[in-house]
Amino acid sequence: MSVNTPSAPTADTGKTASGQRKAVASSVIGTVLEWYDFYIYGTAATLVLGKLFFPDLSPLAGMLAAFATYGIGFFFKPVGGIILSRFGDTFGRKRVMILSLVAMGLATGAIGLLPTYEAIGVAAPVLLVLLRLIQSIGAGAEYGGAITLVSEYSTDKRRGLMASLPAMGVSLGILMGTGMFALLSLMPDDKFESWGWRIPFLIGFSLVVVGLYIRTQVDETPEFEKLKEENRIVKAPLRWLWSEQRRNLLIAAGARSADAVGGQLFNVFAIAYTTSHLDLPKHVGLTGVMAANLVGLAVIPFTGSIADKYGRRPVYLGGLAFLALFTFPFFWMVNTESYLLVVVALVLAYGFGVKVILSVSGAYLAELFDTRVRSSAVTTARTASDPIAGLTPLIATSLLAAAGSYWAVALFFLCFVLLAFYCVFIGPETQRLGVNNTEDTPAPLQEDLVSKGETR
């Protein structure tokens, strides 16, 4: 069926099946681009960026400098998220999603066009950092915006499933980046360093074109259109959110911290642990990461469907309980140095444990907040943990060196799992709230409202 073909409304007024498909496709493509970019940059930083953009430094220092620009992204995602998500609550979900996609995609593609230090000197690393900042600001609002859009387009009976689907973009983005560099590894080293490394970044331009086409086909969500018609759009959503739904915001931020830290621990640090600490071949950890992401593609929609049947909290708490119980066994399995057990450990920890809580968090976070501040709330809650997530590989490596064993790293992760468990445990079951939940919170004062004219 064509994306422009009208279809019959679902049980929820104004939500058509074709509109839901467009919303899901629009959200997934942006999440793919976000994680594809972060993965290819991290890989390129390991292989070539330090040599090409920081040649005056030693090889190790150059690599660290390249990784520093990678880490910057995690610190600026909250900044971008706060700035852009505000416009999602005042001007519309769709506009922010388009702006986020353009910023990410153009910055990603532009990195592939950058002259190196040899060509333009110190301007090269400066431009590299600038493009990373632009990409990170755009990425800050991407996942929260995707959850908001899909959740407001989905029906009450299927929101757990539909709000889980943007999480598939995380696995798809990582798999695309892995596959791209696997192919490029077949090139001679001189050609790869000359121009081959640029190919994954230039693909960002094509993802922007595809994503823009899809996102321009999506109408604004019914919930936001209703707010505009009733003149109930909040002018300062973050201020009103902190005043009226502060507890929910803190619960959401804490609940999300486990998958933020876990994603970096099992996707990034685990590879360094298996190669540097255990002296296993690189392909062992990489195979485990790829297998975990492939399994995650099946786990995510399955978990979303289970959350529709049994509720968000039981599934969320179950996933966190599994991670808490499996944290130490994960390292026990990896330390056997058995190729098979390393792969199985990564599949269980990331492909199952982290993916379960990531998938159910979509509906949980969206339903936790008032419609008038949902974009700001979901994005702020999700990006609050990004700085610590970005530092997780460095922290874990430091803890491993200081303790001489994995136990300190395991305790570090376990702290975030227990924090998330506590937050979800004291939080409400959100399935009964739905997404049209402006009745249980105080109405904004007149001075906090944006007039109809300003929002159109």
C-alpha positions as CSV (number, residue, x, y, z in Angstrom):
1,M,0.0,0.0,0.0
2,S,1.3,3.4,-0.8
3,V,2.2,5.7,2.1
4,N,-0.3,8.2,0.7
5,T,-3.2,5.8,0.6
6,P,-5.9,6.6,3.2
7,S,-7.1,3.9,5.5
8,A,-9.9,3.4,8.0
9,P,-9.5,4.9,11.5
10,T,-8.6,2.6,14.3
11,A,-10.4,2.5,17.6
12,D,-8.8,5.8,18.7
13,T,-10.3,8.8,16.9
14,G,-8.1,10.3,14.2
15,K,-5.5,7.6,14.3
16,T,-5.4,5.7,11.0
17,A,-3.5,2.6,10.2
18,S,-1.5,4.3,7.4
19,G,-0.7,7.2,9.8
20,Q,0.6,4.8,12.3
21,R,2.8,3.1,9.7
22,K,4.2,6.4,8.6
23,A,4.9,7.4,12.2
24,V,6.8,4.2,12.9
25,A,8.8,4.4,9.7
26,S,9.6,8.0,10.4
27,S,10.8,7.3,13.9
28,V,12.9,4.2,13.1
29,I,14.8,5.9,10.3
30,G,15.9,8.7,12.6
31,T,17.0,6.3,15.3
32,V,18.9,4.3,12.7
33,L,20.8,7.4,11.6
34,E,21.5,8.5,15.2
35,W,23.1,5.2,16.2
36,Y,24.7,4.5,12.8
37,D,26.6,7.8,13.2
38,F,27.7,7.3,16.7
39,Y,28.9,3.8,15.9
40,I,30.8,4.7,12.7
41,Y,32.4,7.6,14.4
42,G,33.6,5.5,17.3
43,T,35.0,2.9,14.9
44,A,36.6,5.5,12.6
45,A,38.2,7.1,15.7
46,T,39.8,3.8,16.6
47,L,41.1,3.2,13.0
48,V,42.0,6.4,11.3
49,L,40.7,9.8,12.6
50,G,43.5,10.3,15.1
51,K,46.1,9.8,12.5
52,L,44.4,12.1,9.9
53,F,43.1,14.9,12.2
54,F,45.6,14.9,15.1
55,P,48.9,13.9,13.5
56,D,51.1,16.1,15.7
57,L,50.2,13.9,18.7
58,S,51.5,10.4,19.4
59,P,49.3,7.6,18.0
60,L,47.8,6.9,21.4
61,A,47.2,10.6,22.1
62,G,45.7,11.1,18.7
63,M,43.3,8.3,19.2
64,L,42.3,9.7,22.6
65,A,41.7,13.1,21.0
66,A,39.5,11.5,18.4
67,F,37.6,9.6,21.1
68,A,37.2,12.9,23.0
69,T,35.2,14.3,20.2
70,Y,33.1,11.1,20.3
71,G,32.5,11.7,24.1
72,I,31.5,15.3,23.5
73,G,28.5,14.0,21.7
74,F,27.1,12.4,24.9
75,F,27.5,15.7,26.8
76,F,25.8,17.8,24.2
77,K,22.9,15.5,23.6
78,P,21.1,16.7,26.7
79,V,21.7,20.3,25.6
80,G,20.3,19.7,22.2
81,G,17.5,17.6,23.6
82,I,16.4,20.4,26.0
83,I,16.5,23.1,23.3
84,L,14.8,21.2,20.6
85,S,12.2,19.3,22.6
86,R,10.8,22.6,23.9
87,F,9.8,23.4,20.3
88,G,8.2,19.9,20.1
89,D,5.8,21.0,22.8
90,T,5.2,24.5,21.5
91,F,5.4,24.1,17.7
92,G,4.8,20.5,17.0
93,R,6.3,17.0,17.1
94,K,6.8,16.7,13.4
95,R,8.8,20.0,12.9
96,V,11.3,19.0,15.6
97,M,11.7,15.5,14.1
98,I,12.5,17.0,10.7
99,L,15.0,19.5,12.2
100,S,16.7,16.8,14.3
101,L,17.1,14.5,11.2
102,V,18.6,17.3,9.1
103,A,21.1,18.3,11.7
104,M,22.2,14.8,12.3
105,G,22.4,13.7,8.7
106,L,24.1,16.8,7.3
107,A,26.7,16.8,10.0
108,T,27.4,13.1,9.5
109,G,27.8,13.5,5.7
110,A,29.9,16.6,6.1
111,I,32.5,14.7,8.2
112,G,33.0,12.5,5.1
113,L,33.9,15.7,3.1
114,L,36.3,17.2,5.6
115,P,39.8,18.0,4.5
116,T,42.4,16.4,6.8
117,Y,45.1,18.2,8.9
118,E,47.6,17.7,6.1
119,A,45.4,19.8,3.8
120,I,44.1,22.7,6.0
121,G,46.1,22.4,9.3
122,V,44.5,23.0,12.6
123,A,41.1,24.0,11.0
124,A,40.6,20.3,10.3
125,P,40.2,19.1,13.9
126,V,38.2,22.3,14.8
127,L,35.7,21.6,12.0
128,L,35.5,17.9,13.1
129,V,34.6,19.0,16.6
130,L,32.1,21.5,15.3
131,L,30.3,18.9,13.2
132,R,30.2,16.5,16.1
133,L,28.5,19.2,18.2
134,I,25.9,19.8,15.5
135,Q,25.2,16.1,15.1
136,S,24.9,15.7,18.9
137,I,22.5,18.6,19.3
138,G,20.3,17.1,16.6
139,A,20.6,13.6,18.1
140,G,19.6,14.9,21.5
141,A,15.9,15.3,20.5
142,E,15.8,12.3,18.2
143,Y,14.9,9.3,20.3
144,G,12.6,11.2,22.7
145,G,10.8,12.8,19.8
146,A,10.5,9.4,18.1
147,I,8.9,7.9,21.2
148,T,6.5,10.9,21.6
149,L,5.4,10.7,17.9
150,V,4.8,7.0,17.8
151,S,3.1,6.9,21.2
152,E,0.7,9.7,20.3
153,Y,-0.2,7.9,17.0
154,S,-0.7,4.5,18.6
155,T,-3.9,3.1,20.0
156,D,-4.1,2.3,23.7
157,K,-4.2,-1.4,23.1
158,R,-1.0,-1.5,21.0
159,R,1.1,1.3,22.5
160,G,3.6,-1.0,24.2
161,L,4.4,-2.7,20.8
162,M,4.4,0.5,18.7
163,A,6.4,2.6,21.2
164,S,9.0,-0.2,21.3
165,L,9.7,-0.1,17.6
166,P,12.0,3.0,17.6
167,A,14.3,0.9,19.7
168,M,14.9,-1.4,16.7
169,G,16.6,1.5,15.1
170,V,19.4,1.3,17.7
171,S,20.2,-2.3,16.7
172,L,19.8,-1.6,13.0
173,G,22.1,1.4,13.2
174,I,24.8,-0.6,15.0
175,L,24.5,-3.5,12.5
176,M,24.7,-1.1,9.5
177,G,27.8,0.5,10.9
178,T,29.4,-2.9,11.7
179,G,28.6,-4.3,8.2
180,M,30.0,-1.2,6.5
181,F,33.3,-1.3,8.3
182,A,33.5,-5.1,7.8
183,L,33.3,-4.5,4.0
184,L,35.8,-1.6,4.1
185,S,38.3,-3.8,6.1
186,L,38.8,-5.7,2.8
187,M,40.4,-2.6,1.2
188,P,44.1,-2.0,1.2
189,D,45.2,0.2,4.1
190,D,46.4,3.1,2.0
191,K,43.1,3.4,0.1
192,F,41.1,3.1,3.3
193,E,43.1,5.9,4.9
194,S,42.9,8.0,1.7
195,W,39.2,7.8,0.9
196,G,37.6,4.6,2.1
197,W,36.9,5.8,5.6
198,R,34.7,8.6,4.1
199,I,32.2,6.3,2.6
200,P,30.2,5.4,5.8
201,F,29.9,9.1,6.6
202,L,28.8,10.1,3.1
203,I,26.0,7.6,3.4
204,G,24.5,9.9,6.0
205,F,23.4,12.2,3.1
206,S,21.3,9.5,1.6
207,L,19.7,8.6,4.9
208,V,18.7,12.3,5.3
209,V,17.0,12.2,1.9
210,V,15.1,9.0,2.7
211,G,14.2,10.2,6.2
212,L,13.0,13.6,5.0
213,Y,10.7,12.0,2.5
214,I,9.2,9.8,5.1
215,R,8.9,12.5,7.7
216,T,7.2,15.0,5.4
217,Q,4.5,12.4,4.8
218,V,3.6,12.3,8.5
219,D,0.9,14.5,9.8
220,E,1.1,16.2,13.2
221,T,-0.1,13.9,16.1
222,P,-3.8,14.0,17.0
223,E,-2.9,14.9,20.6
224,F,-0.9,17.9,19.6
225,E,-3.5,19.1,17.1
226,K,-6.1,18.9,19.9
227,L,-3.9,21.0,22.2
228,K,-3.6,23.7,19.5
229,E,-7.4,23.7,18.8
230,E,-8.1,24.1,22.6
231,N,-5.4,26.7,23.1
232,R,-3.7,24.7,25.8
233,I,-0.1,24.7,24.6
234,V,2.4,25.6,27.3
235,K,4.9,28.4,26.6
236,A,7.6,27.2,29.0
237,P,7.1,23.4,29.1
238,L,10.3,22.6,31.2
239,R,9.4,25.2,33.9
240,W,5.9,23.8,34.1
241,L,7.2,20.2,34.0
242,W,9.5,20.8,36.9
243,S,6.8,22.5,38.9
244,E,4.0,20.0,38.3
245,Q,5.6,16.6,37.3
246,R,9.0,16.8,39.0
247,R,8.6,13.4,40.7
248,N,7.7,11.7,37.4
249,L,10.7,13.3,35.7
250,L,13.1,12.0,38.3
251,I,11.5,8.6,38.2
252,A,11.9,8.5,34.4
253,A,15.5,9.7,34.4
254,G,16.4,7.1,37.0
255,A,14.5,4.3,35.2
256,R,16.3,5.1,31.9
257,S,19.8,5.1,33.4
258,A,20.3,1.3,33.3
259,D,19.9,0.9,29.6
260,A,22.0,4.0,28.9
261,V,25.0,2.7,30.9
262,G,24.4,-0.9,29.8
263,G,24.4,0.0,26.1
264,Q,27.9,1.5,26.4
265,L,29.2,-1.3,28.8
266,F,28.1,-4.2,26.6
267,N,28.7,-2.6,23.1
268,V,31.9,-0.7,23.7
269,F,33.7,-1.7,27.0
270,A,33.0,-5.4,26.5
271,I,35.0,-5.4,23.2
272,A,37.9,-3.7,24.9
273,Y,37.7,-6.1,27.9
274,T,37.8,-9.2,25.7
275,T,40.6,-8.0,23.5
276,S,42.9,-6.0,25.9
277,H,42.2,-7.8,29.2
278,L,41.6,-11.3,28.0
279,D,43.7,-11.2,24.8
280,L,40.9,-12.7,22.7
281,P,40.8,-12.0,19.0
282,K,38.8,-8.8,18.1
283,H,36.2,-10.8,16.1
284,V,35.0,-12.6,19.2
285,G,33.7,-9.5,20.9
286,L,32.4,-8.0,17.6
287,T,30.6,-11.2,16.8
288,G,29.0,-11.1,20.2
289,V,27.8,-7.5,19.7
290,M,26.4,-8.3,16.3
291,A,24.6,-11.4,17.5
292,A,23.2,-9.4,20.5
293,N,21.8,-6.7,18.2
294,L,20.3,-9.3,15.8
295,V,18.6,-11.1,18.7
296,G,17.4,-7.7,20.0
297,L,15.5,-7.1,16.7
298,A,13.2,-10.0,17.8
299,V,13.2,-9.3,21.5
300,I,12.1,-5.7,21.1
301,P,8.6,-6.1,19.5
302,F,8.0,-9.3,21.6
303,T,8.6,-7.3,24.8
304,G,6.4,-4.5,23.6
305,S,3.5,-6.9,23.0
306,I,4.0,-8.5,26.4
307,A,3.9,-5.1,28.0
308,D,0.5,-4.5,26.2
309,K,-0.8,-7.7,27.8
310,Y,0.6,-7.5,31.3
311,G,1.4,-3.9,31.8
312,R,4.6,-1.8,31.7
313,R,5.9,-2.1,35.2
314,P,6.0,-5.9,35.5
315,V,7.9,-6.2,32.3
316,Y,10.2,-3.4,33.1
317,L,10.9,-4.7,36.6
318,G,11.4,-8.2,35.2
319,G,14.0,-7.0,32.8
320,L,15.9,-5.1,35.5
321,A,15.7,-8.1,37.8
322,F,17.3,-10.3,35.1
323,L,20.1,-7.7,34.6
324,A,20.8,-7.5,38.3
325,L,21.0,-11.3,38.6
326,F,23.1,-11.7,35.5
327,T,25.7,-8.9,36.0
328,F,28.2,-11.1,37.8
329,P,27.5,-14.3,35.7
330,F,28.1,-12.2,32.6
331,F,31.7,-11.7,33.6
332,W,32.1,-15.3,34.8
333,M,31.0,-16.5,31.4
334,V,33.3,-14.0,29.5
335,N,36.3,-14.9,31.7
336,T,36.1,-18.5,30.6
337,E,37.6,-17.2,27.3
338,S,35.3,-19.6,25.5
339,Y,34.3,-18.0,22.2
340,L,30.8,-19.5,22.4
341,L,30.2,-18.4,26.0
342,V,31.4,-14.9,25.3
343,V,28.9,-14.5,22.5
344,V,26.1,-16.1,24.6
345,A,26.9,-13.7,27.5
346,L,26.7,-10.7,25.3
347,V,23.4,-11.9,23.7
348,L,21.9,-12.5,27.1
349,A,23.1,-9.2,28.7
350,Y,22.5,-6.8,25.8
351,G,20.4,-8.6,23.2
352,F,17.9,-9.7,25.9
353,G,18.4,-7.8,29.2
354,V,19.1,-4.3,28.0
355,K,16.7,-4.6,25.0
356,V,13.8,-5.7,27.3
357,I,14.1,-2.5,29.4
358,L,14.8,-0.3,26.4
359,S,11.8,-1.5,24.5
360,V,9.3,-1.2,27.3
361,S,10.6,2.2,28.3
362,G,9.1,3.8,25.2
363,A,5.5,3.4,26.3
364,Y,6.4,3.8,30.0
365,L,8.0,7.2,29.6
366,A,5.4,8.6,27.1
367,E,2.5,7.6,29.3
368,L,4.2,9.0,32.4
369,F,3.8,12.6,31.3
370,D,1.2,15.2,30.6
371,T,0.5,15.6,26.8
372,R,1.4,19.4,27.1
373,V,5.0,18.7,28.2
374,R,5.6,15.2,26.8
375,S,8.2,16.0,24.2
376,S,10.3,18.0,26.8
377,A,9.8,15.4,29.5
378,V,10.6,12.3,27.6
379,T,13.7,13.8,25.9
380,T,15.0,15.3,29.2
381,A,14.6,12.1,31.1
382,R,16.3,10.1,28.3
383,T,19.3,12.4,27.8
384,A,19.9,13.0,31.5
385,S,22.0,9.8,31.7
386,D,23.9,10.3,28.4
387,P,26.9,12.0,30.0
388,I,27.5,9.2,32.4
389,A,26.8,6.7,29.6
390,G,29.4,8.4,27.4
391,L,32.0,8.1,30.2
392,T,31.1,4.5,31.0
393,P,33.9,2.9,28.9
394,L,36.4,5.2,30.5
395,I,35.1,4.6,34.0
396,A,34.9,0.9,33.6
397,T,38.4,0.7,32.2
398,S,39.7,2.8,35.2
399,L,37.9,0.6,37.7
400,L,39.3,-2.5,36.1
401,A,42.8,-1.1,36.3
402,A,42.4,0.0,39.9
403,A,40.8,-3.1,41.2
404,G,42.6,-5.6,39.0
405,S,39.4,-7.5,38.5
406,Y,35.9,-7.2,36.9
407,W,34.0,-7.0,40.3
408,A,34.3,-3.2,40.5
409,V,32.9,-2.8,37.0
410,A,30.1,-5.2,37.8
411,L,29.2,-3.2,40.9
412,F,29.3,0.0,39.0
413,F,26.7,-1.3,36.5
414,L,24.7,-3.0,39.3
415,C,24.2,0.4,41.0
416,F,22.4,1.8,38.0
417,V,20.3,-1.3,37.6
418,L,19.2,-1.1,41.2
419,L,18.5,2.6,40.8
420,A,16.3,2.0,37.8
421,F,14.5,-0.9,39.6
422,Y,13.7,1.4,42.6
423,C,12.4,4.2,40.3
424,V,10.1,1.9,38.4
425,F,9.0,0.1,41.6
426,I,7.9,3.4,43.2
427,G,6.4,4.7,39.9
428,P,2.9,4.2,38.7
429,E,1.6,1.6,36.2
430,T,1.3,3.9,33.2
431,Q,-0.8,1.7,30.9
432,R,-4.0,3.0,32.5
433,L,-3.0,6.6,31.9
434,G,-2.7,6.5,28.2
435,V,-1.3,9.5,26.3
436,N,-4.2,11.9,26.5
437,N,-3.6,12.5,30.1
438,T,-3.9,16.2,30.8
439,E,-6.7,15.8,33.3
440,D,-4.7,14.6,36.3
441,T,-2.4,17.6,36.4
442,P,-3.1,21.2,37.1
443,A,-3.9,23.5,34.2
444,P,-1.2,26.0,33.4
445,L,-1.7,29.6,34.4
446,Q,-2.8,31.9,31.6
447,E,0.6,33.5,31.3
448,D,2.1,30.1,30.7
449,L,0.0,29.5,27.6
450,V,0.9,30.3,24.0
451,S,-1.8,31.9,22.0
452,K,-3.2,30.1,18.9
453,G,-1.6,32.6,16.6
454,E,1.9,31.9,18.0
455,T,1.7,28.2,17.4
456,R,0.6,28.1,13.9
